[in-house]
Amino acid sequence: MKRAILFIFLIIPGFLQSQITFRDGDLMTISRAEQDAHQGKLHSSASETTANYDVKWYRCEWNIDPAVKKISGNVTTLFTPLQQGFDTMVFDLNLVLTVDSVLYHNQKMVWNHSSDLLTIHFPSVLPKLIADSVSVFYHGIPPDNGFGSFEQQTQNGIPGGIPIIWTLSEPYGASDWWPCKNGLADKADSLDIFIRVPSPFKAASNGTLVSAAPDGPNTIYHWKHRYPIATYLVCLAVTDYAFYTHQVPFGGDTLEVVNYVYPVDSASWVTETANIVPMIQVFDTLFGIYPFQLEKYGHAQFGWGGGMEHQTMTFVGSFGFELLAHELAHQWFGDKITCGSWSDIWLNEGFATYLSGLCYEHLAPIWWKRFREVRVGSITSQPGGSVFCTDTTSVSRIFSSRLSYAKGAMILHQLRWIMGDPAFFTGLNNYLCDASLSYGFARTTNLKSHLESASGQDLTWYFNDWVTGEGFPYYYVSWNQSGNVVTYTISQAQSHPSVAFFKMPVALQFKNATSDTVIRVWNTFSGQSFTASIPFTADTVIFDPDCQLISRYSPSGGIAERSGRYNLLIFPNPANDQVTVSFSLDSPELISLDLLNPEGDQLEILTTETTSPGNYSKSFNISEPPGIYLVRLKVAGKEYYRKLIVADQTYDR
């Protein structure tokens, strides 16, 4: 695998790496744009009433004029009944659309359209597991719900400019503009899409362009897609696109990347979208050949600043490196395998975020550590929150930049840190190739099983702590050196009570001006002590020097502080709300903890109590104004001090 990645480096022109720039705010921009786009599309689907049939194929015939927000046409659905006594069929369809007729074997059917459900009554019971079809003819103006599922604008928002119509349906917006089966339980096996548009407008959609046939003053674009596809990934975009392609050579084959962009922007886009070539080569090497290799990959420009990973045809509003990488990554994680519940949205967004990081690792490694540092800073900016989404009624929670995107990405990186590269990437490839999941749906438990099989480890503890558990650890390291032997103690507090302790392998870098060494140990409890032999005298210890972990550590910058007796520690430090004070006793003692100002004046007594031998961690809310304070431990008639910095905002390393 490493040799293959090296080969990729050799074929990338040197100037490409120098042109790649990491911007701290890119992920926030991507996720906020997706939140905005998905607002108004969280109305529930009819999953309970559509579970009795399986969609095999959609044939969609649509009439679209980008100057008019309107759709008309018909959708034929090939399906198989899954239950005995099947005589009624339900589609999701917004009530603002008008159903003209429903045909079954060229006969008009009785139907009812209410509560955003289209219910079709067949004249007799249809046999179970025997394929059949029905056609719905309809028209109307899809609803305006902010960044709509079906949006009519002008290119670049220019008043009176060239019009464009585009769609974006995630999570349940597809039924705002066509009769379909929403939800995350059934993928259509294939699609044929016919879009009639006024000439010279062009229509972009999923799959392969079969033809662009003249039809009087119009052109009919026929797109054919022969891979399973989730309903929310079906798309169309219509305007007077300029068109160009990139070719991606890989493994003796070539993938065509098509680009539909506004004519006024085409000169600048053609250079930027060329970055997609090495990105595809990286993902092909790490995760197997592009999942829709027999058709194409593409970009279509649309009137929104983010992106949407429509299968084989990503819609993008800009061409930043991270956005292109993020949406491309979804073709493997999100499209080939789709999360089976919005609770598991991190299987889409966490993976796409992490894979964009892998593009930095392999194509612009100077930015790889910074990518992780910014993600960790975002995750630890608040104390709680799980990757598993417990509120699927909230778009802002489903598409949370901090949790679904950044934390989802970094728990994947921590798994790589725990498992090692061979087992980690083997597990992911086995997950992608699992015949029961591939081109279908998956849940977190499916991923966990493949990672466990590849690593030979039981990872239940990890998924409990990091996927369903909330928060992250604060670390503090104290150390001493005698000759060549260093002794160090790792203490931990948790930002959220849902996890008692985060067991993790941690790395420490011992260094001086001329020498350094990195030691990795498994930290299994707070106050755990270790010894190591190093052939030089260290003056500095840096915790987690390569930013492998979701954590905060103190003092600032991760430089460990030499400890005195009783191992008095404070973390986080700086802090702005809650701090944890830890100490150790080797005999029963009456102790007190006080908070002092820098002049030594007592501000408050934190605790006074008699304690037994052992390690102690005590958390306190700090309400003092920003400044420098002292925490004093009084024990056995002696006093020990540690400096505490109270900040005016959460400290970001």
N, C-alpha and C positions, 0 to 999 in steps of 0.2 A: 504494500500500500504506500509506504513512504517513497519507494522508488518511482511509483506512478506520479505522485505529487511532484517529485523533483522534475520529472519529465514535463509536467505542466509549466513549471517555472521556466524551463529552458525555451519553451515555445512562445512565452509571453514577451512582447517587446518591452525593453527596459523602461520606456517612457510611461507605460501603463501604470506600473507600480508607483512611480513618482507622481502621477496625477490623482491617485486615490487619497481622499482626505476623510478623516473621521470627525464628525461633529457631535458634540455631547448631546444636543437636543434632538437628533434625528429620530430616535425611537419614540420620544414623547410626541413629536409631530405626526409620526405614522399612526400611533395608537389613538391620539385625540381625533385625528381625521376619521379613523375608522369608527370611533364612538359616535361622532357627528353623523356619519353616513348611515349608521345602523339604527339611530334613533327613529322611532315611528314605525319600525318594522318588527316589533316584538309582540304583535298580536298573536295569540295562540293559533296553532295549526289544528287541523281536525284529525290528529294522529289516531285518536281512539276510533273514529268512524271510517278511517281509510286503511286500517290494518288488515282488512279482509280481502285485499287484492294486491298483486305484485305488478308494478309497471315494467314492461319490457322495452317499450319504444314510444317516443313522442315524435309525431310529424307536425311541425308548426308552420303555418302559412300566415304571414303577417304583412299588412300594408302600413308603411311608415313614411310620413313626410316630416322631416326634421323641423320644418317651419311651423308645424301644428302639433300641439300636444294631444295626441289621439292615437289609438290603436284599433285596428279591426282585423278580422281574419278568422281562422279556425285552427283547432288543435285536435288531432286524432291520437288517441292513446291505445296502444296495444297492451293488453293486460291479461293476467290469469287469475281467476278467482281462487282464493286460498281456503274457502270454507264451503261446506254443504249449504244448500238453500240460498245461494247468492242470487238475489233478485233486485238489489238496490246498490247503487254505487255513488260515492260522495267524492267530490273534488273541493279543494280550497279555491275560492274565487271571491274577491272583494265585491261587496254589494253595489258599489258605484258603477261597476261594469254591467252592461246589458247583454243578456243571453238572447240571441235571436232564435236559435233552434238547436236541438240535439238529435243527431242521426245515428241510428243503429241498423246496420244492414240496409241502408238507404231508406229506412222508415223513421218518421219523426216520433220521438219518445216524449213521454210525460216527464216533466221535471219541475223542481221547486228550487228557488234561489232565495235564501234567507240566512241571516246571521253569518254572512261571508262563507256560506257553504252552498254548493250546487249539488243537489240530490237528484239522481236519475233513476227512474223506475222502469225496469225492463218488463217486457210483456210476459215473460216466463222465467223460471229459475234457470240460471246458467250452470253448466256442469263444472265441478271443481277441477282445477289444474288444466283446463282446456283453454288455449289462447283465444281471445276475442278482442274486438275493438269497438270504440265509440268515438264520435266526432262532435265537438262543441263549436258552434259558430257564435261569435260575440263581437261587441264593439264598445267603445267608451273612452272616457278620459280618466286615466289612472289617478288615484288620489295624490294630493300634494301634502307630503308629510316631512317637510324640511328637505334634507338631501334625499329625494324620493327614490323609490324603487324604479320609477320610470320618469326621467327628468328631461325637460326640454329647456335648452339654454342657447347662448351663442358662444362661438369659440372665444376662449379667454375672457368671457364675460363682457365683450365689447358691445355697447348699445347699438342696435341696428346691424350687428355683424352677422357672419355666416352661422346659420342655426345648426344645432346638434341635438340629437336625442340619444340618451344612453340609459342603461339599466344597472341597478345594483340591488340585489335581493337579500343579502345576508342580514338577519337570520331567517325571517319568514316573509320577506317582501315579494317573493315570486308571484304569489296569488293576487298581488295588487295589479298585475298586468297580464296574467294568463291563467287559465284553469289548469291546475296541477295538483300533485300530491306533495304537500310540504312535509317538513320534518326530517329526522335523522335516523330513519329506519329502512328506507328503500331507495335505491338508486336505479334510475332508468338504465337499461343495458346499452341503449344507443339513442341517437338523435338524428333527425333530418330537419333543417331549418331553412325555410324559403322566405326571404324578405324582399318585398316589392317596394322600391324607392324611386323617387323622381331622378332621372338622369340629370347631371352627372354625379349625384351623390353615390357613395360607396357604403356597404354594410359589412361590419366586422362581427364575427361570432365564433362559436366553438368549432373545433375540428378542422377539416380540410375544405377549402373552397373548391367545389365541384364545377361550378359554372357561374358566369355573370351574363345572363341571357337578356337581350333587348326585348321589351314588351311595350311597343308603342313609345310613349314619352317616358317610359319607366325602364328600370333594369331589375331583373329578379336574380338575387344572389342566393345560391344554394350551398349551404354549409352542411357537411356530413361528419358526424362524430360517432366512432364505433368503440368507445370505451364507456364503462359504467360512470354515471355522473350524478352527483347530488343535485337536487332541484335548485338550491340557491346559487349554484355555479353556472346555470344557464344564463346566457347574456346576449345582448345586441347593442351596437353603437352605430349611428348613421350620421355622416356629414361628408363634406367634399375632401376626404382624406388624400394626402400624399402617401405614397407607398414605396417602401424599400425593404431589403432583406439583409440578414447576416447568415453566414454558413458556419456551422459548428462541426468541425471534424472530430470524430472520436471513435476509436476501436474499429477502424475500417469502414465506418459509416459516417453519414453527414446528416445533421439536423438543420432544417431551415427555420430561421427565426424571422417572422414577418412583422413589419412595423407599419401601423396606420397612424399617421400624425397630421396635425394641422399644417397646411402648406407653409404658413408664415414661420413655423417653428422647425421645419424639417432640416434646415442646414445645421442647427445646433444639436438637434436630437440625434442625428446620424452618428456623430462622434461619441456621444454619451452612451447610447444604447449598445455600442460595440463592447462595453464592459461585460455584457451578458455572455459573451463567448467563453472567456476563461471561467466565469462563474459556473456555467453549465458543465464545463470540463471538471471542475473541482467536485461538484455534486455527483456527476457520473462516476468519478473515481471512488468517492467515499460511500455512496449509497446506491450504486447501481445505475444502469442506463436510464436516461430521462423516461419517465413512465408512459409518455404518449409519443414515443419515438416514431411510430408509423405515420403520424400526422404532422404536427408542427408545434412550435411554441411561438407566441406572439405578444406584441404590445399594441394596445389601442389607446390613444390619448383621449381623455374625457374631462369634463368640467369640474374637477374636484382635485384638491391638492394631494390626496393620499393615493392608495392603490387598492385593487381588489383582484384576488387571484382566480378569476374565472378560468375554468379548466381549458388549457391550451391557449387562452387569449386573455392575458392580464390587462386590466384597465389601469392606467397610471395618469396622474395629473402633472408629474414632474419626473425627472430622470436621475435623481440622486443615487449614488452607489448603494447605500444601505436599503433604500426603497426597492430598487430593482432586485437586489439579492433576496430581500425578505419575501417579495411576492413570488419570485422564482422558486424559492425553497418550499413554498406551499404546494407546488406541483407534486412533490413527494409526500409532504406532511401536511395534510389538509384536503388534498384532492385525490391522490392515489389512495391514501388512507385518511378518512374523515373522522373527526371525533363523533362518537356515537351518542353524545349528550352535550348540551351547552355547559353542563357542569365540568366536562373534561375539555373545555376550549383550549387549555394549555397545550394539549396534544397538537393543536394547530398553531397557536400563536407563540408558545414557548419554543417550539422547534424552529419556526420560521425566524424568530429572533436569534436563536443560537446559531443557526446555519448562516445568517448574515455575518455573525461573528467569525465563523470558520472561513468566510471569504476574506476577512481581514487577516486571519492567521496565515492563510496560504498565498494571498495575493498582495498584501500590504502588512507584513508582520509587525512593523513599527507601531501599528495601532491596536494590536491584539490585546495587550494588557490594559490599555486605556479603555477599550470596549468593556472589559470585565469590571474595571474600577467604577465606571459610570453606572453600570447596571447595579452593582452592589450598593452604591450610594443611593440610588433610587429605592431599592428594596428596603434598606434600613432607615429610610427617612420617616417611617412610621413603625410602631412596635408590633402591630398585629397583621392579620390577613393570611389566608391560606391560598395555595395554588388551586386547589379544588374549589370550584365556584359554587357557593352555597345559596346564592340568590340569582337565579336565572330569569327573574322578572326585571332585572336592572341591566340595561345596556352598558352603563358606565362600569358596573362590576364585572360583567362578562368580558368586556374588552379593556380591563384595567391594565394600564401600562406597567404599573409597579408589580402586579401579581401575575396576571396571565402571560404577560410578555417577558418582563425582566426577571422575575423570580422563576418563572417556568424555564427560561434559558439557563439561569445559573444553577438550578438544581440538576439540569442535565450535565452541566460542566462539573459539578461536584460528583455526580455518578461516574463520570470519566476519570476524575481524580481518585476515586475509591477503587474502581474496577481496573483501571489501566486501559490504554488505547485499544489493544487487540480485542479484549472481551467487550468493551463498550461498543465499538463499531461493528463487531460481529453480532452483538445483540440487536442493534438497530437494523442491520441488514436482514436478520432473520425475522424481525417484526414486519418489515416492509414486504418480505417475500412470503409470509404466512398465507397460505391459500385461503384460510378462513377470514382473513382481514384484508388482503390485498384487493384494491379497487372496491373496498367496502367500508365498514365502520369499525371503530375500535374504542375501547375504554382503557382507562389507566391500568387496570389489572392485566390487560393483554400485554402492554408494554413491560410491566413489571415481570411477568412470567418469562419473557424472552431475555431480559437482562439477567435474571436469575439463572436461567439455563446456560447462558454464555459465560457467566462469571463463576458458576458453581457456588454462589453465595445466596443466603436467605436475606433479601433486602426489605423484609417487612418493616423492620425498625426504621429504615431510611424513609420509606414512603409514608409511614405513620408520622414521622417527625416533620418531613419537609413538604409533603403534598397535602395531607389533611390537617397536620398540625400547623400552628401559626407561629410567626415571629422568627427569631434568629438569636444566636448567642453573642454576648459580650465576652471578650477574653481579656485577661490580664496575666502577664508573665513576670515573675520575679526570678532572679538568678544570682549566683555567686560562682567564682572560679578560684580553684586552688591548684596551682601548678598547671598541668594539662587537663585537669578534670573540672568540668562545669556541672553544676547542679542547678536545675531550674524547675519551677513549679508553675503549672498552668491552672488558672482559676477561671471559672465561667459563671455568668448569670444569664438568665433568659429574658428576652424582651416581652414574652407572653406566657402566661401560666399553663397553656395547653401542652407544652413540652417541658418535662422535668429536667432533661439534660440532653444536649445535642452531642452524641458520640460521633467523633469525626477524626480522620487522620489530619494532623496539622504539621506544618513545616516552620522551622525557625532558622534564621540565618545569623550565625555568629561571625563577627567581622572586626577587623581593625583597618588601618589605613592601607595595608598591603596584602592582607590575607582574608579569606572568608571561607565558610563551609555551611552547607544547608543540611539540617537534620530533620527527618520526618518521623513522627511518632503517632501512635493511636492514643487519643485523649478520651478516656472512658469515665472520668468523674472529676468534679471540681476539686482543686487543691492537689491534683496528681503531680508527683515529683519524678524527675528523670535525671539520670547522669549520663554524660558523654565525655569522650576524650577528644581533645582537639590540640593540634601541635603548635598553637600560638596563643598569645594572650589577647582575648577579645575585649574591646571596649564598648561594643554595641551589639544588641540582639534585635533583629527585626522579625516580627511575627508575620507569617503568611506572606513572604516577600513577593511572590508572583501572583497574589490575589486569586487564589483557588477557591476561597470560601466566602459564603454569605455571612458576614460577621462585622462587628465593630470591635475595636481593641484600644486599649489605653496604655500609657499616655499617648498624646496625639502623634500620629505618624507611625504608630506601632513599635516604637523603640521601648524595649522593656526596661524596668527600673530595678536597681539592686534592692534587695529586701533586707530589713532588719529583723530583730526578734519578733515573734508573733505574726510575721508575714502580713502586716496590715496593707490591704489593697483597696482601691476605689475604682469602680468602673460603671458606666462609661465615664470618661474624663477627657475633654469637657462634657458637660451635661446641661440640660435645660429643664428637666422635669423630675425624673426619678434617678437615683443612684443606688448602687449596691456596694456595701462595705463588707469585706471578708477579712477574717483573721483566724489564727489557729492558737489553741491553748493546749499545754501538755499537763495541766493539773487544774483542779477546781479553783476558780477565782471569781471574785466580785469585780465586774468590769463596768465601765461606762463609756459611751460614745457621745461626743459633743461636737457641735459645729461652732467654729470660731471665725472671727474676722482676722485679717492679716496682722492686726495689732495684738491678737491674743484675747480679745474680749469674747466672752461666751454669748452666742446668739440663741442657741437652743440646745436642750439635752435630747439627744436622739434615743438613747436607751440606757437604763441602769439595771443590771441583773446579775445573778450568780449563774455561772456556766460551768459545765463539766468539760473534761478534756475532749478535743475534737476540732473539726473545721467548721466555721460558721460563715454564713452569708446572710446579710440583713439588708433589706431594701427600704428606702425612705424617699418620700416626696420632698423635693427641695423647692421652696417658694421664694428664695432670696433673689434680689435683683442681680443682673450680670455683674461678675467680678471674681476676684480670687479669694478663696476661703481655705480654712484648715479643718480637717477632721482629726479629732484627738481621741486616741484610745488610752484610757487610764486603767492599768492593771498592775496588781502587786506593788502599789505605791509608786509606779513609774508611768511616764507619759510618752506616747509615740504619736507622731504626726504624719499626715499626708496632705499634700496640696490638692484642692478641688477647684476646678475652673467652672463657674456657672456661665454658660453662653446665652446669648439672646435668641438663638435658634439652634435647632438640632445640628450637632457637629457632623459635617460631611468630610470624610478623610480625603 
